[in-house]
Amino acid sequence: MKNIPIFKLEFDKKFQNKYNNLSNKIFNSKSLSEGMFVSKFEKKFSKFVHSKYSIAVSNGTAALEIAFRTIDIYNKEVIVPTNTFFATILAIIKAGGKPVLCDNEEDSPDVNIKEIEKKITKKTKAVCVVHVGGIISNKILDLVKICKKKNIFLIEDAAHAHGSYLNKKLYAGTIGDIGCFSFYPTKVMTTGEGGMITTNNKKLHAQMNSYKNFGRGSNPNLITFLGSNHKVSEFTAILGILELERINKRIAKRKAIVMRYLNNLKNNDNFNVIVQSKGRSSYYKCVIKTKIRSKIIEKYCKHNGIHLTGKVWGVPIHQQSIFKKYSKNFSYTNSDKFSEYHICPPNYPELTFGDIDYVCAVLNKI
């Protein structure tokens, strides 16, 4: 029996040697924080996602909060899927906004765009879309049109979607007004902890860049508004720079793994692997709709040495008691069902195709 862990992250000797060499340059430089390597990392990330501007910050949650504070959602509403990680909601609340939860599409992790349109009011300041598992919805352009028509901001929670695109003009992080990425260890690329904000708007870029640095203006001894401290170290930046050198190869491996799952499970009606129909997905997660309750599958897999990764999501926001006041008088039928009838089997570049074949062989026996 194989043992397939939830996650494994490896850095080869060549990677480690490059990191050590760049570290030596930092030690011999004049800056350990927000120096030339942070600037270089931001520019390289912008090139990767085709954005005009990028801002490196301390983590993905900070990226979201800075975005929401910059567009000023205080006492305003932000329409957001209930099918998301709680960091998305925390960022809205911390920025003084009210999250308005929306249900999924049927049998899908995608937010229901028709429901979004119905929930827009005079108090709506923004819509936050989440690229679940790195997959961009094929209805995203409909959402862009709605936001433009209603003159509201579109914020992308792209924590899963590094390098995802529908076409070469529609990269995750550039489809809306602001994109927010996470570099947590399990993500498509990592800096240990860290995040990035992307935008094509010069004014928003200047405001967000100031916000992460206390609210400083042209005079560094003064602040022009109450910002915060979300700066990053040069060591964080060099890890990000090196991750960008290998990210395309790692995304290609993630896709190959998802396609392996798709092919191996294609004759099993109990499983339906979700894929992006156009462009490229980062495939941070392999999301599989099931006809069997996920708890049954998880137990069977664990018995066979397979540790399934976290779902998207097992406990939607409206099911969490701390957020109950934001979900009163609404039902989230599709999200409730999807949370119980999907799995996310292991999907990271360190896996072998033999590992995937073993996982599929176990799934096909259920």
Residue pairs with C-beta under 8 A, 6 or more apart in sequence:
1 304
1 305
2 305
2 306
2 355
2 358
3 305
4 305
4 306
4 307
4 346
4 351
4 355
4 358
4 359
5 307
5 346
6 307
6 308
6 309
6 310
6 346
7 185
7 186
7 309
7 346
7 348
8 348
8 350
8 351
9 185
9 186
9 190
9 348
9 350
10 350
11 19
15 242
15 246
18 242
19 238
19 239
19 242
22 37
22 238
22 241
22 242
23 235
23 238
26 32
26 35
26 37
26 234
26 235
26 238
29 35
29 36
29 234
31 234
32 233
32 234
32 235
33 231
33 232
33 233
33 234
34 213
34 231
34 232
34 234
35 234
36 234
37 234
37 237
37 238
37 241
38 56
38 232
38 233
38 234
38 236
38 237
40 237
40 241
41 56
41 237
41 238
41 240
41 241
41 244
42 53
42 54
42 55
42 56
42 196
43 54
44 240
44 241
44 244
45 51
45 54
45 56
45 196
45 198
45 240
45 244
46 52
46 53
46 54
46 198
48 162
48 163
48 244
48 247
49 162
49 163
49 171
49 172
49 173
49 174
49 179
49 198
50 165
50 168
50 169
50 171
50 174
51 171
51 173
51 174
51 179
51 198
51 199
51 200
52 199
52 200
52 202
52 205
53 198
53 199
53 200
53 201
53 202
53 205
54 196
54 197
54 198
55 63
55 66
55 196
55 197
55 198
55 205
55 208
55 209
55 212
56 194
56 195
56 196
56 232
56 236
56 237
56 240
57 63
57 66
57 194
57 195
57 196
57 197
57 212
57 230
57 231
57 232
58 193
58 194
58 195
58 212
58 230
58 231
58 232
59 182
59 183
59 184
59 193
59 194
59 195
59 230
60 87
60 159
60 180
60 181
60 182
60 183
60 184
60 195
61 87
61 90
61 91
61 182
61 195
62 195
62 212
62 228
62 230
63 180
63 181
63 182
63 195
63 196
63 197
64 87
64 88
64 91
64 92
64 128
64 155
64 157
64 180
65 90
65 91
65 94
65 95
66 197
66 208
66 211
66 212
66 228
66 230
67 91
67 155
67 178
67 180
67 197
67 208
68 78
68 91
68 92
68 95
68 97
68 126
68 155
69 95
69 96
69 211
70 178
70 204
70 207
70 208
70 211
71 125
71 126
71 153
71 155
71 177
71 178
71 204
72 125
73 92
73 95
73 96
73 97
73 125
73 126
74 95
74 96
74 97
75 96
75 97
75 98
75 123
76 97
76 98
76 123
76 124
76 125
76 126
77 97
77 98
77 99
77 100
77 121
77 123
77 124
77 125
78 92
78 97
78 98
78 99
78 100
78 124
78 125
78 126
78 127
78 128
78 155
79 100
79 102
79 116
79 119
79 120
79 124
79 126
79 127
79 128
80 88
80 89
80 92
80 99
80 100
80 101
80 102
80 127
80 128
80 130
80 317
81 101
81 102
81 103
81 104
81 111
81 128
81 129
81 130
81 335
82 101
82 102
82 103
82 104
82 316
82 317
82 318
82 327
82 332
82 335
83 104
83 109
83 111
83 130
83 132
83 312
83 313
83 316
83 317
83 335
83 338
83 339
84 130
84 132
84 157
84 313
84 316
84 317
85 159
85 313
86 317
86 320
86 323
87 159
88 128
88 130
88 157
89 99
89 317
89 323
89 326
92 98
92 99
92 128
93 99
97 125
97 126
98 123
98 326
99 317
99 323
99 326
100 119
100 124
100 326
101 317
101 318
101 326
101 327
101 330
101 332
102 111
102 112
102 115
102 116
102 119
103 111
103 112
103 115
103 330
103 331
103 332
103 333
103 334
103 335
104 110
104 111
104 112
104 332
104 334
104 335
104 338
105 111
105 112
105 334
106 334
107 289
107 334
107 337
107 338
108 274
108 289
108 334
108 338
109 132
109 133
109 135
109 274
109 287
109 312
109 338
109 342
110 132
110 137
110 139
111 129
111 130
111 137
112 334
113 137
113 139
113 142
113 143
113 146
116 127
116 143
116 146
117 146
120 127
120 146
120 150
120 152
124 150
124 152
125 152
125 153
126 152
126 153
126 154
126 155
127 143
127 146
127 147
127 152
127 153
127 154
127 155
128 154
128 155
128 156
128 157
129 137
129 140
129 143
129 154
129 155
129 156
129 157
129 176
130 157
130 159
130 160
131 137
131 156
131 157
131 158
131 160
131 161
131 164
131 172
132 160
132 285
132 287
132 312
133 160
133 274
133 281
133 283
133 284
133 285
133 286
133 287
133 312
133 344
134 160
134 161
134 162
134 164
134 172
134 188
134 276
134 281
134 282
134 283
134 284
134 285
135 161
135 164
135 274
135 275
135 276
135 281
135 283
135 287
136 161
136 164
136 165
136 166
136 170
136 172
136 175
136 276
136 279
136 281
137 143
138 166
138 276
138 277
138 278
140 166
140 170
140 175
141 170
143 154
144 154
144 175
144 176
147 153
147 154
147 176
153 176
153 177
153 178
154 175
154 176
154 177
155 176
155 177
155 178
155 179
155 180
156 172
156 173
156 175
156 176
156 178
156 179
156 180
157 180
158 164
158 172
158 173
158 179
158 180
158 181
158 198
159 180
159 181
159 182
159 184
159 187
160 187
160 188
160 282
160 284
160 285
161 172
161 173
161 181
161 188
161 281
161 282
161 284
162 172
162 181
162 187
162 188
162 189
162 247
162 251
162 282
162 284
163 171
163 172
163 188
163 247
163 248
163 251
163 280
163 282
164 171
164 172
164 276
164 279
164 280
164 281
164 282
165 171
165 172
165 279
165 280
166 175
166 278
166 279
167 278
167 279
170 279
172 179
172 282
173 179
173 180
173 181
173 198
174 198
174 200
177 199
177 201
177 204
178 197
178 198
178 199
178 201
178 204
178 208
179 197
179 198
179 199
180 195
180 196
180 197
180 198
181 195
181 196
181 197
181 198
182 194
182 195
183 189
183 190
183 191
183 192
183 193
183 194
183 195
183 196
183 240
183 243
184 190
184 193
185 192
186 348
187 284
188 247
188 250
188 251
188 254
188 282
188 284
189 240
189 243
189 244
189 247
189 250
190 239
190 243
191 232
191 236
191 237
191 239
191 240
191 243
192 236
192 239
193 236
194 232
194 236
194 240
197 208
199 205
199 208
210 216
210 217
210 224
210 225
210 227
211 225
211 227
211 228
211 230
212 227
212 228
212 229
212 230
212 231
213 227
213 229
213 231
214 223
214 227
214 228
214 229
215 223
215 224
215 225
215 226
215 227
215 228
216 222
216 223
216 224
216 227
217 223
217 224
249 349
250 349
251 280
251 282
251 283
253 349
254 282
254 283
254 284
254 347
254 348
254 349
255 280
255 281
255 283
256 353
257 283
257 286
257 347
257 349
257 351
257 353
257 356
258 273
258 275
258 283
258 286
258 347
260 353
260 356
260 357
260 360
261 273
261 286
261 288
261 345
261 347
261 356
261 359
261 360
262 273
262 275
264 356
264 357
264 360
264 361
264 364
265 271
265 273
265 288
265 360
265 363
265 364
268 363
268 364
269 291
270 290
270 291
270 292
270 363
270 366
271 288
271 289
271 290
271 291
271 363
272 288
272 289
272 290
273 286
273 287
273 288
274 287
274 288
274 289
275 281
283 347
284 347
285 309
285 312
285 344
285 347
286 344
286 345
286 346
286 347
287 312
287 342
287 344
288 342
288 343
288 344
288 345
289 338
289 341
289 342
290 297
290 341
290 342
290 343
291 341
292 341
292 366
293 340
293 341
294 311
294 314
294 340
294 341
294 342
294 343
295 340
296 366
297 308
297 343
297 363
297 366
298 308
298 343
300 362
300 366
301 307
301 308
301 345
301 359
301 362
301 363
302 308
304 362
306 345
306 346
306 358
306 359
306 362
307 346
308 343
308 344
308 345
308 346
309 344
309 345
309 346
309 347
310 344
311 339
311 342
311 343
311 344
312 342
312 344
313 339
314 339
315 339
316 332
316 335
316 336
316 339
317 323
317 326
317 327
318 324
318 326
318 327
318 330
318 332
318 335
319 336
319 339
345 359
345 363
346 355
346 359
